[in-house]
């Protein structure tokens, strides 16, 4: 099923050298094979405190997040949380995510044509999905969504984002303390009773891990749902297939993630040793910027990459990352987005975009 989508052509090319704001060397990597090599290379560090990192950050004032760690510590901490984010655990909460989607659609139906796809569906569904998985009270969802949105909004000043980070840090400190004193069956309780008690993870690391797991998926998942619905509205044949065939919804997720690649700037690296990539030598200390959006439109991998094609036999996109830092939340994100599309288009026969460019999508045609 091929449908043309209005995307500006991208042109992956051999590595390009540039000079960063600090004067250090940067390499822009855009071909699919080259990006894969960088993201899986043990000499490409994710630590933003290392000299030469494209967007450096001083980590002395806080505990690093999982995505900022290199091996072996990254692998150790990731291994602790993999069971909860695996396909089996995610599939176990599929009925709850579907019920949440149906409940949100019913609420939009009751609100009438002014209901907002972003505020009344995409954001709350993304929030509820992670709350279901991590057994966080649903009532906390709206507040967590606002915090996640603030932290992801680069247009806000440092004070606003700093206040949001302080607030969510205090919240997660409380969650961890509660699980230590009153453990349940959730991930944080398991870590508090096991890894924390055994000393294989510190309290500060557990809090940082909790912040990342609760915050990371909110904004990207919500934005992808809204963007995906907006794209699918222009492709009624694809929508009909998604509604009638469950597997098509997951194919749509992967194709939409490939097309839009909204997490394009999440893979910054710095070389800790010389790396041969695409016929050039990246020297130790050079920053690396993998251009995932370009890699996902590489014609050497994707035939007619500008086309929206749900029939791609192998959609080896990099929208969820690659290598050791492959997104932990990938199974949850795919299930949440697939459910969002299938339920919305099944339950609401008529949808339209807001009449003015830039307005939130609205629901009509009840």
Number of C-alpha atoms within 10 A of each C-alpha: 11 14 15 13 16 10 12 7 10 16 12 21 16 14 23 12 16 13 13 16 10 11 9 15 19 24 20 18 27 27 27 26 15 21 28 20 20 26 24 15 15 17 17 24 26 25 21 21 17 19 18 23 26 23 16 16 12 10 14 8 6 10 14 18 19 21 20 17 17 17 12 8 11 17 14 13 19 16 10 16 17 14 13 16 20 15 15 11 15 24 16 11 15 18 11 15 25 20 13 20 27 20 14 20 23 14 14 22 18 11 13 14 15 14 20 19 25 18 15 16 25 26 24 22 29 28 27 26 28 25 18 17 22 18 15 16 10 16 10 12 22 15 13 22 22 16 20 25 19 20 21 16 12 10 8 11 10 11 9 12 20 12 14 19 17 10 14 21 16 13 14 18 18 13 16 21 16 15 19 18 11 11 17 15 10 15 21 26 21 17 21 26 17 14 17 18 13 11 10 14 17 14 17 14 18 22 24 19 22 21 20 15 19 21 21 17 22 28 22 18 24 27 16 22 28 22 18 22 24 16 15 19 16 14 16 11 13 20 21 14 17 24 18 12 12 13 12 20 25 21 20 25 23 22 24 23 23 25 23 18 22 19 17 20 12 16 20 24 29 30 24 19 15 14 19 13 17 17 9 12 11 23 15 16 21 25 31 28 24 27 24 29 25 24 30 30 27 23 17 13 17 19 12 14 20 20 18 24 22 22 13 15 8 8 16 14 23 25 25 23 21 17 14 17 20 15 17 21 21 18 17 25 25 21 22 27 25 24 26 28 23 23 18 21 20 16 15 16 11 13 19 14 17 14 10 8 8 8 10 17 23 19 23 17 11 13
